[in-house]
Amino acid sequence: MVEMDANAFRAWLSSFDPSAAVGWSSVECYCPLAVWLHRVYRQDFGVNAEYVWLDGEASCSFPAPSWVSHFVTDLDGWYGVDPTEVSAQEALRVLDRVLVDEGMNDGGGRRV
């Protein structure tokens, strides 16, 4: 089972230098969430606003949780349609805004 823990993802992003690249916008298999899942599970994943899947295995997919959908949509909207390298700082900025909007934290990375 794949656990999509927003706070674990946030901790992972926070472990990087703010300017470090953590993925790409608009690339399902290299978005920051897919990179994080690869680091956690040692398997390739794809992530978009609708689904999360084990790359290459259509039978191993599940609907993206609300915060994941919101994060992917906002991140891709921020950078536009062209794939762009995403820094840890920018991913955290988008994630914190998403988590506040989702009622999951207070904007400083603390759960509510």
C-alpha positions in Angstrom: 0.0 0.0 0.0 1.2 3.5 -0.9 0.8 6.1 1.8 0.4 9.7 0.6 1.4 11.5 3.8 1.6 15.2 3.2 3.7 15.8 6.3 6.2 13.2 5.3 6.4 14.8 1.9 6.9 18.2 3.5 9.7 16.8 5.7 11.4 15.4 2.7 11.2 18.7 0.8 12.5 20.5 3.9 15.6 18.2 4.1 17.0 19.8 0.9 18.8 23.1 0.4 16.1 25.6 -0.8 17.6 25.8 -4.2 18.0 22.1 -4.8 16.0 20.6 -7.6 13.4 18.1 -6.4 11.6 17.3 -9.6 10.0 18.9 -12.7 6.6 20.5 -13.3 4.3 19.1 -16.0 6.1 15.7 -16.1 4.0 13.0 -14.4 6.9 10.6 -13.6 9.3 13.4 -12.5 7.1 15.7 -10.5 8.3 16.3 -6.9 5.7 13.8 -5.6 6.8 11.1 -8.0 10.4 11.6 -7.0 9.5 11.5 -3.3 7.6 8.2 -3.8 10.5 6.7 -5.7 12.8 7.6 -2.8 10.4 6.1 -0.3 9.3 2.9 -2.1 12.3 2.4 -4.5 9.9 2.1 -7.4 8.9 4.4 -10.2 5.6 6.3 -9.9 3.5 8.6 -11.9 1.4 11.4 -10.4 -1.1 13.7 -11.9 -4.1 15.6 -10.6 -6.3 12.6 -10.9 -4.3 9.5 -10.2 -1.1 8.1 -8.5 0.2 4.9 -10.1 3.1 2.5 -10.1 4.8 3.4 -13.4 4.2 0.7 -16.0 1.4 -1.0 -14.1 -2.0 0.4 -14.9 -3.6 -2.1 -12.4 -1.7 -0.4 -9.5 -3.3 3.0 -9.5 -5.5 4.9 -7.1 -7.3 8.3 -7.1 -5.0 11.1 -6.0 -5.9 12.4 -2.6 -7.3 16.0 -2.6 -4.0 17.6 -1.4 -2.1 15.7 -4.1 -4.5 16.9 -6.8 -4.4 20.4 -5.5 -0.5 20.4 -5.3 0.0 19.1 -8.9 -2.6 21.5 -10.3 -1.1 24.5 -8.5 2.5 23.5 -9.3 1.8 23.0 -12.9 -0.2 26.2 -13.1 2.6 28.1 -11.5 5.1 27.0 -14.1 2.9 26.6 -17.1 2.8 23.8 -19.6 6.6 23.6 -20.3 8.5 21.2 -18.1 10.5 23.2 -15.6 12.9 22.2 -12.8 11.3 22.7 -9.4 13.3 23.8 -6.4 12.7 22.6 -2.9 11.8 26.1 -1.9 9.2 26.5 -4.6 7.7 23.1 -4.0 7.4 23.9 -0.2 5.8 27.3 -1.0 3.1 25.6 -3.2 2.7 22.7 -0.7 2.2 25.0 2.3 -0.4 27.0 0.5 -2.2 23.8 -0.5 -2.1 22.4 3.0 -3.6 25.7 4.4 -6.3 25.6 1.7 -7.0 22.0 2.5 -7.2 22.8 6.3 -4.2 20.5 7.0 -1.8 23.0 8.5 -1.4 26.6 9.6 0.9 27.8 6.9 4.1 27.2 8.9 4.2 23.5 8.3 2.3 22.7 11.6 -0.7 20.5 11.6 -4.0 22.0 12.7 
